[in-house]
Structures are given as structure tokens and as C-alpha cells.
Amino acid sequence: MALVSVLIPTYNRPKWLAESLVSVLQQDCPLEVLILDNGSEPETEKVLEMARRDPRVKTWRRDENDLDAYSFLLSQVTTKYAVLFTDDDKMLPGNLSSKVNFLEAHPNV
């Protein structure tokens, strides 16, 4: 079962989204990736189609770019922890497990 949800809104950056997803899916922590496509062009859907082959990935689509993307994604979280991430960033190896280990060791934080 996933321990961390990684929330990624996206809009018309398929190349960067693909690179971002690879870095997140390679984490050594039980996770799920929640992606909201804010009305991108068809190239982004191609990336999302490949991403959905991984059972840890869930996607939604809106017809237009909306400012409350993280609010929507946060409403879909069922895990203990959530990480707000962007479609043009890369996650370093061990990033999530390091954060989870710290939070588990310091529950008052």
C-alpha cells in the first residue's frame, strides 16, 4: 500500500512531465502519483497514456488550465503523506524515503 502521494499538475510540458515521472517512479518508497492535466495539447496525453501503464499512477483531465489544481489533487489523496511536485522538476534518488523516515522519527513535526 502506498505511503506517499506525489501530486503533479501539468499543462503542455510533455517532455518535462515524462522526465519528472521517471524520477518520481524510481523512488524507493511505496507511493502513488496523482496527475491532473489542465487541458494540455494531445502530446501530453501520450505521456499520460504510457504513465497509466504503471498501477501507481492515477490521472485526471480538465478542459482548461485551472488555478486550483493542487486543491483538487489533495482531495484525492488517501495516503499518510502528500508531496506537491511540479511537472518540470526531477526528484533525486532517495528523496521520498528520506522525508518519510524523518517524519516517522519525528511525529510532532
Buried (B, 14 or more C-beta within 10 A) or exposed (E): EBBBBBBBBBBBBBEBBBBBBEBBBEBEBBBBBBBBBBBBEEEBBEBBEEBEEEEBBBBBBBEEBBEEBBEBBBEBBEBEBBBEBBBEEBBEEEBBBBBBEEBEEEEEE
